[in-house]
Amino acid sequence: MSCPDKKITVIGSGLIGRSWSMVFVNGGYSVRIYDNQPGQAANAVKEIRKQLEELERAQMMRGELTAKQQCALLSSCDDLAQALEGAFFVQECVFEQLEVKQTVFQDIERLVGKDIILSSSSSCLIPSSVFSKVQRKSRCLISHPVNPPYYVKLVELVPHPETASTVMDTTHALMTKVGQVPIRLRKEIDGFALNRVQSAIIAESWRLVQDGIISVKDIDLVMSEGLGMRYAFIGPMETIHLNAPEGLEDYMKRYGEGIKRVLTSFGPVPDFCGEGSKTIANEMCELIPNDRQHLSARMERRDQLLMALAKLKKEHKE
């Protein structure tokens, strides 16, 4: 169902801004994209229209609206005040630089009413920092998507210490309506949830390769053909709950000491930019050269696989 009278403003027309715009129009909302670089927002609209038409031809569209109907909900603007007019929700998607985001939200706050929800796409800046210069912090939160948001539906909702519960509830309902899968963090923490888990995986994978235990190719297979197979449908807590005859407590009685032993054997946090990193980078580049042509081809393959997986998950949704 289309909701053209419910307007969302997306600030920033890069990859994340375009993806959020696609997600919101997919849910039937009217979206206006703003970028402080003249012409960039208009170019983003053109690119989104092209993508939506391609998705429709591939029968991979999300939502119930056609590409034409979704495109009709999309517009661009080079004037911030005009872009914000009539919006009930603002999704910021500018550079991951604290000072830039703080300035953007100061500018936005001067132009919108007190009840407008202000949401940031930040992936590594905590809300108390991002919104430190906002006067009414109760309407602020971070809605951290997973790249690319159109294909990976998880959204982390991270509150500022002063965020109102109604703001979290409204944003959760919005994200659900547009087809995302929102999760709530009860309080802010550096890295949020997803990046903390991801960082732990990256660190141990890096150590195993760096210490000569396994190759880059094979550690990726550990995830893609091993853990990732079940984690695509169930998480680590349900996994251990199902891996013992009597559930999670039984699992920990059986394997808890072994897990503690392994964890205490982990080395220090790797130097990801040190001399040793060059060997790992070279090994990765032998598998996938780091020129634009090869990387773009693999990104396209990733997106195609994610679309297919999303379709499969939808078919088997509980």
C-alpha positions in Angstrom: 0.0 0.0 0.0 1.3 3.4 -0.9 1.6 6.2 1.7 2.5 9.2 -0.4 1.3 11.6 2.3 3.9 10.1 4.7 7.2 11.7 3.7 10.7 10.7 4.5 13.8 12.7 3.8 17.1 11.0 3.1 20.2 13.2 3.7 23.1 12.1 1.4 22.9 10.4 -2.0 25.7 7.9 -1.8 25.4 4.1 -1.7 23.7 4.0 1.7 21.4 6.9 0.9 20.3 5.4 -2.4 19.7 2.0 -0.7 17.6 3.6 2.1 15.6 5.5 -0.5 14.9 2.2 -2.3 13.8 0.5 0.9 11.5 3.4 1.8 9.8 3.7 -1.6 9.5 -0.1 -1.6 7.4 0.3 1.5 5.2 2.9 -0.2 6.6 6.1 1.4 7.3 9.3 -0.4 11.0 9.9 -0.3 13.0 13.1 -1.0 16.7 12.8 -1.3 19.0 15.8 -0.4 22.7 16.2 -1.1 24.7 19.4 -0.5 26.5 18.8 -3.8 24.3 20.3 -6.5 23.0 17.7 -9.0 24.1 14.7 -6.9 20.6 14.0 -5.5 19.1 14.2 -9.0 21.7 11.7 -10.2 20.9 9.4 -7.4 17.2 9.4 -8.4 18.2 8.4 -11.9 20.4 5.6 -10.6 17.6 4.3 -8.3 15.1 4.3 -11.2 17.5 2.3 -13.3 18.1 -0.2 -10.4 14.4 -0.6 -9.7 13.6 -1.3 -13.4 16.4 -3.9 -13.5 15.1 -5.5 -10.3 11.6 -5.6 -11.8 12.9 -7.3 -15.0 14.7 -9.8 -12.9 11.5 -10.4 -10.8 13.4 -9.5 -7.6 11.4 -6.4 -6.6 10.5 -6.0 -3.0 7.1 -4.9 -1.9 3.8 -4.8 -3.8 4.4 -1.7 -5.9 5.7 -1.7 -9.4 9.0 0.0 -10.3 7.0 2.8 -11.9 4.9 3.3 -8.8 7.9 3.3 -6.6 9.8 5.8 -8.8 6.8 8.1 -8.7 7.3 8.4 -4.9 10.9 9.5 -5.3 12.2 13.0 -5.8 15.4 15.0 -5.2 16.2 18.5 -3.8 19.3 20.7 -3.5 17.8 22.9 -0.8 17.8 21.4 2.7 14.7 23.3 4.0 12.7 22.3 1.0 13.9 18.7 1.3 12.7 18.5 4.9 9.3 20.1 4.4 6.5 17.8 5.4 8.8 14.9 6.6 8.0 12.9 9.6 11.3 10.9 9.6 14.8 11.9 8.5 17.4 9.4 7.7 21.0 10.8 7.5 23.5 9.0 5.3 26.5 11.3 5.1 30.2 10.6 5.5 31.2 8.6 8.6 32.9 11.7 10.2 31.7 12.9 13.6 32.0 16.6 13.0 30.1 16.4 9.6 27.2 14.4 11.1 27.0 16.8 14.1 26.8 19.8 11.8 24.2 18.1 9.6 21.9 17.4 12.6 22.3 21.0 13.9 21.2 22.3 10.5 18.3 19.8 10.3 17.1 20.6 13.8 16.8 24.3 13.0 14.4 23.5 10.1 12.1 20.8 11.5 9.4 20.5 14.1 10.0 19.1 17.6 8.3 15.7 16.9 10.3 14.8 13.7 12.4 11.7 14.3 16.1 12.2 13.5 17.9 9.0 12.5 21.6 8.4 11.6 23.0 5.6 9.5 26.3 5.7 11.5 28.0 2.3 11.7 30.7 3.1 14.3 29.8 6.4 16.0 27.7 6.1 19.1 24.5 8.2 19.5 25.8 10.3 22.4 28.5 11.5 20.1 26.5 12.0 16.9 23.7 13.9 18.6 25.8 15.8 21.2 24.9 19.1 19.7 21.2 18.4 19.1 18.9 20.2 21.6 16.1 17.7 21.6 17.9 14.4 21.9 14.8 12.4 22.9 13.8 12.2 19.2 17.2 10.9 18.0 18.5 7.4 17.3 20.9 5.5 15.1 19.3 3.1 12.5 22.4 1.2 11.4 21.8 -0.8 8.2 23.9 -3.7 6.9 25.5 -3.0 3.5 23.8 -3.3 1.1 20.5 -2.5 3.0 18.2 -3.4 0.1 19.4 -7.0 0.1 20.3 -7.5 3.8 17.3 -6.5 5.9 18.8 -6.2 9.4 18.7 -2.8 11.0 20.2 -2.0 14.4 18.2 0.6 16.3 20.6 2.2 18.8 19.1 4.7 21.3 20.7 7.9 22.7 20.6 7.8 26.5 17.7 10.3 26.2 15.8 8.7 23.3 12.1 8.3 24.0 10.7 4.8 24.0 8.0 6.1 21.6 10.7 7.0 19.1 12.2 3.5 19.2 8.7 2.0 18.8 7.8 4.3 15.9 11.1 3.6 14.1 10.8 -0.2 14.8 7.3 -0.1 13.2 8.5 1.9 10.2 11.4 -0.5 9.5 9.1 -3.5 9.8 6.6 -1.9 7.4 9.2 -1.3 4.7 10.4 -4.9 5.0 13.5 -4.5 7.1 14.2 -6.6 10.2 14.9 -4.2 13.0 16.5 -5.2 16.3 16.7 -3.0 19.4 19.8 -2.3 21.4 18.8 -1.5 25.0 21.7 1.0 25.3 24.6 2.3 23.2 27.9 0.5 23.0 30.9 1.0 20.7 30.5 -1.1 17.6 26.8 -1.8 18.4 26.0 -5.5 18.1 26.7 -6.5 14.5 30.1 -4.9 14.3 31.2 -6.3 17.6 30.4 -9.8 16.5 31.9 -9.2 13.0 35.0 -7.7 14.6 35.5 -10.9 16.7 35.2 -13.1 13.6 37.6 -10.9 11.6 40.2 -10.8 14.3 40.3 -14.6 14.8 40.2 -15.2 11.1 43.1 -12.8 10.6 45.1 -14.4 13.4 44.6 -17.9 12.0 45.9 -16.8 8.6 48.7 -14.7 10.0 49.9 -17.6 12.2 50.1 -19.9 9.2 47.2 -22.1 10.4 45.0 -21.7 7.4 44.8 -19.9 4.0 42.6 -16.9 3.2 40.6 -19.0 0.8 39.9 -21.7 3.4 39.0 -19.4 6.3 36.4 -17.9 4.1 35.1 -21.4 3.4 34.8 -21.9 7.1 32.1 -19.3 7.0 30.5 -19.7 3.6 30.3 -23.5 3.6 30.2 -24.0 7.4 29.0 -21.5 10.0 27.3 -19.3 7.4 25.1 -22.1 6.2 23.2 -22.3 9.4 23.7 -18.7 10.5 21.7 -17.6 7.5 18.6 -19.0 9.2 19.4 -19.4 12.9 21.8 -17.4 15.2 24.5 -18.6 17.6 22.2 -18.9 20.6 19.7 -21.1 18.8 22.5 -23.1 17.2 23.9 -24.1 20.6 20.4 -24.6 22.0 19.7 -27.2 19.2 23.2 -28.8 19.4 22.6 -30.6 22.7 19.8 -33.1 23.6 18.5 -30.8 26.4 19.2 -27.4 25.0 21.5 -24.5 25.9 22.2 -25.3 29.5 23.0 -28.9 28.6 25.3 -27.6 25.8 27.3 -25.5 28.1 27.6 -28.3 30.7 29.1 -30.4 27.9 31.2 -27.8 26.0 31.5 -24.7 28.2 35.0 -25.6 29.5 36.2 -26.3 26.0 35.0 -23.0 24.8 36.7 -21.2 27.7 39.9 -23.0 26.9 39.8 -22.0 23.3 39.0 -18.4 24.1 41.9 -18.1 26.5 44.2 -19.2 23.7 43.3 -16.3 21.4 46.1 -13.9 20.7 46.2 -10.1 20.9 44.3 -7.9 18.6 46.1 -8.1 15.2 47.8 -5.1 13.6 45.6 -4.9 10.5 47.8 -2.4 8.8 51.2 -3.7 9.8 53.9 -5.5 7.8 52.1 -8.8 8.2 48.9 -7.5 6.7 50.6 -7.3 3.3 50.9 -11.0 3.0 47.2 -11.5 3.7 46.3 -8.7 1.3 48.4 -10.3 -1.4 46.8 -13.7 -0.9 43.3 -12.2 -1.1 44.2 -10.3 -4.3 45.4 -13.5 -5.9 41.9 -14.8 -5.4 40.1 -11.6 -6.4 42.3 -8.8 -7.9 41.6 -5.4 -6.3 41.0 -3.5 -9.5 37.5 -2.0 -10.1 36.5 -4.5 -12.8 37.0 -7.6 -10.6 35.7 -6.0 -7.4 32.5 -4.7 -9.2 31.9 -8.2 -10.7 32.2 -9.8 -7.3 29.9 -7.2 -5.7 27.3 -7.9 -8.3 27.6 -11.6 -7.6 27.3 -10.9 -3.9 24.1 -8.9 -4.5 22.6 -11.6 -6.7 23.3 -14.3 -4.1 21.9 -12.1 -1.3 18.7 -11.5 -3.4 18.3 -15.2 -4.0 18.9 -16.0 -0.3 16.4 -13.3 0.7 13.9 -14.9 -1.6 14.5 -18.3 -0.1 14.3 -17.0 3.5 11.0 -15.3 2.6 9.6 -18.6 1.3 10.6 -20.4 4.5 9.6 -17.7 6.9 8.1 -19.0 10.2 
